[in-house]
């Protein structure tokens, strides 16, 4: 039998339930219970990953191998190592059951060979999800409670501050402490923005031209400037600031009524963002909890409110003034940065070109890619589209895979090698029966064990080769299906408006890169 084990740990640990220990206990269990039946033992693991979802590389590899028939039995130390979500667990188990994979869990003594084992498995999975949700709710409530008391709840300090550990009523907490140099720098940026009537884009260009950089030595991006100029922590907690947040529909903490907003402390806002995986998603103001912070402010309320008012004034109409280039929002520079569209007025008309955003923001030392006319790159893309439209099979050149090699020669060689080894083992076994009790028996047994190891290695190589061949075949079939779909999408492209053409390209093209000479496309 071909065994696999999966281990997971949300936070790295070398204690009893570490990933290494999970693997060791599963291996010992298999060797004890299935003695003499273990043909192979593969390990899959994810260190520092939550069980709340299935977005884990180790788990994905395991499920892919299960789907390809490379696993006969899956062993885990504990059920919630595989998943802490009932729906995800049910889907995973359905995949195992479809392929006839035996599932075993050590800690709960679950064996899916029996009906009671299957029932206990889903009951345990339900309790694992309930435990995860209870822990998450408890952590959220605790962080919310700390924020309402004005303490910092986690993450790096905002601009102008450092983190400071304090003790209040015998308990350790974290608050913000003003960094004089960083705070002065933030105040200067506010002054530059307010006193000169600049927009964020103008400030970004100005700072780059003057060599003004962030503390990490990079040029300021528009998003970094906006984040700095809208951060609430640095402003005085005054009645006017209270009215500002209340007017936005924020949840004002009852423990911090308006009469307490006397400007002696800063503002604490909890819930401005929500973490989705590794990405922070900005929440609407009605999800924010606003209260008086434990820290001191360094920016007067009037200056901060004036900056927020400026953002209300610097709105603009997003109606397109010019035609949308075909590859807008699709083409990337060789450095990996998305290329933006810029325009220049000439006597002959409007010149549109693609340029690297990294070079625009950080200068030529960050990326040496020159701008290129939109018509040039769009023309190259259209030529590829027309090629696929006239011959759908041409997409194989742009589908991320070439024609799959069936590996037939290597497959036949390995099968022949396995047959020879099996025949040799059979002959040695016959010889052993004739030499039973003689001094030669131990040498024959050693030779049989050696050839059996060789046979196992050849069979594993055969399994891997067959897996690669199946994957290549699947990729070819998928590419052919995509060719028909993309040919349908781009058929008659000239008959659509510029906005519709751009939308079609966004849907059809997965990757598009310009290296200065060649346009690379992948569908």
Secondary structure, DSSP 8 states (H G I E B T S, - for coil): -EEEEEEEESS---STTSHHHHHHHHHHHHHHHTTT--SEEEEEEEET--SSSS--HHHHHHHHHHHTT--SEEEESSHHHH-S-HHHHHHHHHHHHHTT-EEEETTTTEETTSHHHHHHHHHHHHHHHHHHHHHHHHHHHHHHHHHHTT---SSS--TTEEEEEEEETTEEEEEEEE-HHHHHHHHHHHHHHHHHT--HHHHHHHHHHTT-B-TTS-B--HHHHHHHHH-STTBEEEHHHHHHHHHTT-EE-TTS-GGG-EEEEEEEEE-SEEEETTEEEE--GGG-EEEE-SS---B-HHHHHHHHHHHHHT----S-SS---TTTTT-EETTS-BEEEEEEEETTEEEEEEEEHHHHHH-TTT-----EEHHHHHHHHHHHHHHHHH-GGGGGGTSS--S----HHHHHHHHHHHHHHHHHHHHHHHHHHHTTTSTTHHHHHHHHHHHHHHHHHHHHHHHHHHHHHHHHHHHHHHHHHHHHHHHHHHTTGGGS-HHHHHHHHHHH-SEEEE-SS-EEEE-
